[in-house]
Amino acid sequence: MDAKPQNLGGSLPVPNVQDLAARPADELTPLVLHRYIRDDVDADANGDAAASVPVVDLARLLDPSHGEQEAAKLKAACEDWGFFQVLNHGVPDAVIADVKADLQAFFGLPLAEKAAVAQEPGSIEGYGQHFVISADQKLDWADVLFLFTQPLEYRAPRFWPARPATFADSLDRYSGEVQRVATSLLAAMAANLGVADARKLTRIADSQSMRINYYPACPGGAHGRVLGLSPHSDAVGLTLLLQVSAVPGLQIRRHGAWVSVDPIPGALVANVGDVVEVLTNGRYKSIEHRAVVSPTHDRVSVAAFHSAKFGGTYAPLEETMVHGEPPGYKTISVEDYVRMLLSCKLEGKNIMDAMKINP
C-alpha cells in the first residue's frame, strides 16, 4: 500500500474567525474585516427551488425489489443536479448524535486548546484554514479542522483533539459508516454508467478525509458581504455532508442562480466531485457550491471527502467514452492531483479547467 505523502501543500496562516467574531461589535470595523468583506457576493437564492433537490433512498437502492426505480433517481440526480440527499442510509442515529455532540464540543473549547491541534507549515491537516495562497486574497468566514480518516494508516494522531475525550471514538465510528454509504452509492453509479467492474468507481471511496467547518455568526454590518466558503466544486470523488447544527447555509449554483439546500432531518447531502467528472468523461459533472453565514447563529457541518488512495491514477474510464469520443480530461496521479489542488485558490471550477484537455 502506498503511504500518504508528506508535504502535499499547505495554507498561509490566517486569523481565527471564531475569536474575531467574539469581539465587541464596535471593534469589528471595516478596517478589521476588510479581508472578509467582498463586493461580488450574489444575492441569496430563492428558497422554493430547494425542494427540487433530488432525494435518493439508499435502503430502496440496495433492495432488489425497488433498486431499479431508485437507481433511475440516482442517475437523474447525477446527470441533472450533481447534488442529492440520501435518506435511509443506515448510519445509526446514536453514531450521528455522538459525532455531532463531540464536534460542537470541540469548537466550544478555549482557543488555546484548539490551537494544540493547529496546522503546521506545509500541511493541510489540523485546525486552521485552507486554500490561502496570498496575503491579499479574500478570506472565508470560517475555521476548519481537517483530518485524514481512512485508511487508518493515513491518520495523524497529532491532529486529533484530545478533548472531548470521546472525539476520536465517535469520529472513527462515523467515518466507517459514511465510507460504507459512499461505496454503496459509487457501486450503483458504476452500474448506471455500464461500468461492469464496480471497483473502477468504488476505489475512489478507499481514502477519506473530513473537513469540519465552523461558521460563526457574522456581525450585522458585514452580513451579506462575507461568505463562509467561497464558490467551488469539490476536487474529490464523492462528498457526503452532515449538517451538525440546524442552521441553513449550503447553496448550489444551478442555471446561473444560487439555490439553497436545506437538509432533510436525518439525511446526508451527497455531491459529485471533480474526480467523478473526470472518470465519467463529463457525463456526471461536479457542481459549484458555497456556504453563506447567518447574522445570528453559528453553524457547524462536516464534509466527508472520498478519493482514491495515493499511488493510484485518475483518468476517464473507457466505458464512459460513448460513441468513440476522445478523453476530455488528462490522466494524472493522485499525488500530483492533490498537489495541484493545494497550490490553487478555492475558485469556481478552476481545478476542472486545469484538468480539461481542451478547456
C-alpha positions in Angstrom: 0.0 0.0 0.0 1.2 3.5 -0.8 1.8 5.7 2.2 0.4 9.1 2.5 3.0 11.5 1.0 4.3 14.3 3.1 4.4 18.0 2.2 1.5 17.8 -0.2 0.9 21.5 0.4 -0.5 23.9 3.0 -2.1 27.2 3.5 -0.9 30.6 4.8 -1.8 31.2 8.5 -4.9 33.5 9.0 -6.7 35.0 12.0 -9.0 32.8 14.0 -12.5 33.7 12.9 -14.3 32.4 15.9 -12.1 34.6 18.1 -12.6 37.5 15.8 -16.4 37.1 15.9 -16.4 37.1 19.7 -15.1 40.7 19.8 -17.4 43.5 20.8 -19.3 44.8 17.8 -17.7 48.2 17.9 -14.3 46.6 17.3 -15.4 44.9 14.1 -14.8 47.8 11.9 -14.5 47.6 8.1 -10.7 48.0 8.6 -10.7 44.9 10.8 -13.0 42.9 8.4 -11.6 44.1 5.1 -10.1 40.7 4.2 -13.6 39.1 4.6 -15.9 41.7 3.0 -16.5 41.1 -0.7 -18.1 43.3 -3.4 -19.2 40.4 -5.5 -21.4 38.3 -3.3 -24.6 37.4 -5.3 -27.9 37.7 -3.6 -29.3 34.7 -1.8 -31.2 32.2 -3.8 -35.0 31.6 -3.9 -35.7 29.0 -1.2 -38.6 27.5 -3.2 -36.1 25.8 -5.6 -34.5 23.9 -2.7 -37.5 21.5 -2.7 -36.4 20.2 -6.1 -33.0 18.9 -4.9 -33.4 15.1 -5.6 -33.7 12.5 -2.8 -32.2 9.0 -3.0 -33.3 6.3 -0.6 -30.3 4.1 -0.1 -32.3 1.2 1.5 -34.5 1.1 -1.6 -31.5 1.4 -3.9 -30.0 -1.7 -2.3 -33.3 -3.6 -2.2 -33.7 -5.8 -5.4 -37.5 -5.2 -5.4 -37.0 -1.4 -5.6 -33.5 -1.0 -6.8 -34.2 -0.3 -10.5 -36.6 2.6 -9.7 -34.2 4.1 -7.2 -31.2 3.7 -9.5 -33.1 5.8 -12.1 -33.5 8.5 -9.5 -29.8 8.4 -8.7 -28.9 8.5 -12.4 -31.1 11.6 -12.9 -29.6 13.3 -9.8 -26.1 12.7 -11.0 -26.8 13.9 -14.6 -29.1 16.8 -13.9 -28.1 18.1 -10.5 -24.8 16.8 -9.2 -26.3 17.1 -5.7 -28.8 14.9 -3.9 -29.9 14.0 -0.4 -29.5 10.5 0.9 -32.2 9.0 3.2 -32.3 5.6 5.0 -28.5 5.5 4.7 -28.2 3.1 7.7 -25.9 5.3 9.8 -27.2 4.7 13.3 -28.9 7.6 15.0 -26.6 7.2 18.0 -23.5 7.4 15.8 -24.7 10.7 14.3 -25.8 12.1 17.7 -22.4 11.3 19.2 -20.3 12.8 16.5 -22.5 16.0 16.4 -22.1 16.4 20.1 -18.3 16.0 20.0 -17.7 18.3 17.0 -19.7 21.1 18.7 -17.9 20.4 22.0 -14.5 20.8 20.2 -15.4 24.2 18.8 -16.6 25.2 22.3 -13.1 24.7 23.8 -10.9 27.7 24.6 -8.8 28.9 21.6 -5.6 27.7 23.3 -6.9 24.2 23.5 -8.0 24.1 19.8 -4.6 25.6 18.9 -3.0 22.4 20.3 -4.0 20.7 17.0 -3.2 23.7 14.7 -2.0 23.2 11.2 1.8 23.1 10.6 3.6 24.8 7.7 3.2 22.8 4.6 0.3 20.7 5.9 -3.5 21.0 5.5 -4.2 18.7 8.5 -5.3 20.2 11.8 -7.1 23.3 12.9 -6.8 26.4 10.7 -7.9 27.3 7.1 -7.4 26.1 3.6 -6.6 27.5 0.1 -5.0 30.7 1.4 -2.1 31.2 -1.1 -1.6 35.0 -0.9 -1.7 37.7 1.7 -4.2 39.8 -0.2 -6.9 37.3 -1.2 -10.4 37.5 0.4 -10.9 35.1 3.3 -13.7 32.8 4.2 -15.6 33.5 7.4 -14.9 30.1 8.9 -12.5 28.0 10.9 -11.7 24.4 9.8 -10.5 21.2 11.4 -9.2 18.9 8.7 -8.3 15.2 9.3 -7.4 12.2 7.2 -9.8 9.5 8.5 -9.4 6.4 6.1 -7.5 4.2 5.8 -6.2 4.1 9.4 -2.6 4.4 8.4 -3.3 7.8 6.8 -4.4 9.2 10.2 -2.1 11.6 12.0 -2.9 11.3 15.7 -1.0 14.6 16.4 -4.0 16.5 14.9 -6.8 14.5 16.5 -8.2 16.5 19.5 -7.7 15.0 23.0 -10.9 16.8 24.1 -13.6 16.0 24.3 -12.3 12.6 25.4 -14.8 10.7 23.2 -13.9 12.7 20.0 -11.6 10.0 18.4 -14.0 7.2 19.0 -17.1 9.0 17.8 -15.4 10.3 14.6 -14.0 6.8 13.9 -17.4 5.2 14.1 -19.0 7.9 11.9 -16.1 7.7 9.4 -16.6 3.9 8.9 -20.3 4.3 8.4 -20.1 7.1 5.9 -17.4 5.3 3.9 -19.8 2.4 3.6 -22.5 4.7 2.3 -20.1 6.3 -0.2 -19.0 2.8 -1.5 -22.6 1.7 -2.0 -23.5 4.9 -3.9 -20.5 4.6 -6.2 -21.2 1.0 -6.9 -24.7 2.0 -8.0 -23.3 4.8 -10.1 -21.0 2.3 -11.8 -24.0 0.1 -12.7 -25.9 3.1 -14.1 -22.8 4.0 -16.2 -22.4 0.5 -17.6 -19.1 0.0 -15.8 -19.1 -3.8 -15.2 -16.2 -3.7 -12.8 -17.6 -1.6 -9.9 -14.1 -1.3 -8.4 -13.2 1.2 -11.1 -15.5 3.6 -9.3 -15.7 2.3 -5.7 -11.9 2.6 -5.4 -12.5 6.4 -5.0 -14.0 5.7 -1.6 -10.9 3.9 -0.4 -9.4 7.1 1.0 -11.4 9.5 3.2 -10.8 12.9 4.8 -13.0 15.1 6.8 -13.3 18.9 6.8 -15.2 20.1 9.9 -16.4 23.6 9.4 -17.3 26.2 12.0 -19.1 29.3 10.6 -19.5 31.9 13.4 -22.5 34.3 13.2 -21.4 37.3 11.2 -21.8 40.8 12.5 -24.9 42.6 11.1 -23.0 45.3 9.2 -21.0 42.7 7.3 -23.6 40.1 6.8 -24.4 39.5 3.2 -21.0 40.7 2.2 -19.0 37.8 3.6 -19.0 34.1 2.7 -18.4 31.1 4.9 -17.0 29.1 2.0 -16.0 30.5 -1.4 -17.8 29.2 -4.5 -16.1 26.0 -5.7 -16.6 22.4 -6.8 -15.2 19.6 -4.6 -11.9 18.3 -6.0 -12.6 14.8 -4.8 -14.7 11.8 -5.8 -17.8 11.9 -3.7 -18.7 14.2 -0.8 -21.2 13.3 2.0 -22.1 16.3 4.2 -23.7 16.1 7.6 -25.4 19.3 8.9 -24.3 19.3 12.6 -26.4 22.4 13.6 -29.8 23.2 12.2 -28.8 26.5 10.6 -29.1 26.7 6.8 -26.0 27.8 4.7 -25.3 25.5 1.8 -26.2 26.8 -1.6 -25.5 25.3 -5.1 -25.3 27.1 -8.4 -28.0 25.9 -10.8 -28.9 27.6 -14.1 -26.9 30.6 -13.1 -28.6 31.2 -9.7 -27.9 30.2 -6.2 -30.2 27.5 -4.8 -30.5 26.9 -1.1 -30.2 23.2 0.1 -31.9 22.8 3.4 -31.1 19.2 4.5 -33.9 16.9 5.4 -33.7 15.8 9.0 -31.6 12.6 9.2 -30.3 13.0 5.6 -26.8 13.2 4.3 -26.2 15.6 1.4 -24.2 14.0 -1.4 -22.4 15.7 -4.2 -20.5 14.6 -7.3 -16.9 15.7 -7.1 -14.4 16.7 -9.8 -12.8 13.2 -9.8 -16.1 11.6 -10.8 -16.4 14.2 -13.6 -13.0 13.1 -14.8 -13.8 9.4 -14.5 -17.1 9.7 -16.3 -15.6 11.9 -19.0 -18.0 14.7 -18.1 -21.2 12.6 -18.1 -21.6 13.4 -14.4 -20.4 17.0 -13.6 -19.3 18.5 -10.3 -21.4 21.5 -9.3 -20.3 24.8 -7.8 -21.5 25.5 -4.3 -20.8 27.9 -1.4 -21.7 28.5 2.2 -23.4 31.6 3.4 -23.4 32.7 7.1 -26.1 33.7 9.5 -26.1 37.1 11.2 -27.3 35.5 14.5 -26.4 31.8 14.6 -23.2 29.8 14.5 -23.2 26.8 12.1 -21.2 23.6 12.1 -21.0 21.0 9.4 -18.7 18.1 8.5 -17.9 17.1 4.9 -16.5 13.6 4.3 -14.5 13.6 1.1 -13.8 10.3 -0.7 -11.0 9.8 -3.1 -8.6 7.1 -4.4 -5.6 6.1 -2.3 -2.2 7.6 -3.1 -0.4 5.5 -5.7 -3.5 5.5 -7.9 -4.3 7.4 -11.1 -7.3 9.5 -12.3 -8.3 9.2 -15.9 -11.6 8.9 -17.9 -12.9 5.4 -17.9 -13.2 3.7 -21.3 -16.7 2.6 -20.7 -17.9 6.2 -20.2 -16.5 7.5 -23.5 -19.5 6.8 -25.6 -19.5 6.6 -29.4 -15.7 6.5 -29.6 -15.4 10.1 -28.2 -11.9 11.0 -27.1 -11.0 11.6 -23.4 -11.8 15.2 -22.4 -9.6 15.1 -19.3 -6.0 14.5 -18.5 -4.5 11.4 -16.8 -2.9 12.3 -13.5 -1.5 10.6 -10.4 -3.4 11.1 -7.2 -0.4 12.7 -5.6 0.1 15.2 -8.4 -3.7 16.0 -8.5 -3.7 16.8 -4.7 -0.5 18.9 -5.1 -2.2 20.9 -7.9 -5.3 21.3 -5.8 -3.5 22.7 -2.8 -1.5 25.2 -4.9 -4.7 26.9 -6.0 -7.2 29.3 -4.5 -10.7 28.0 -4.0 -12.4 29.5 -7.0 -15.2 28.0 -9.1 -14.3 25.0 -11.2 -10.6 26.1 -11.6 -9.4 22.5 -11.0 -11.6 21.1 -13.7 -10.4 23.8 -16.1 -6.8 22.7 -15.4 -7.8 19.0 -15.9 -9.6 19.5 -19.3 -7.6 18.6 -22.4 -9.4 21.4 -24.4 -10.7 23.8 -21.8 
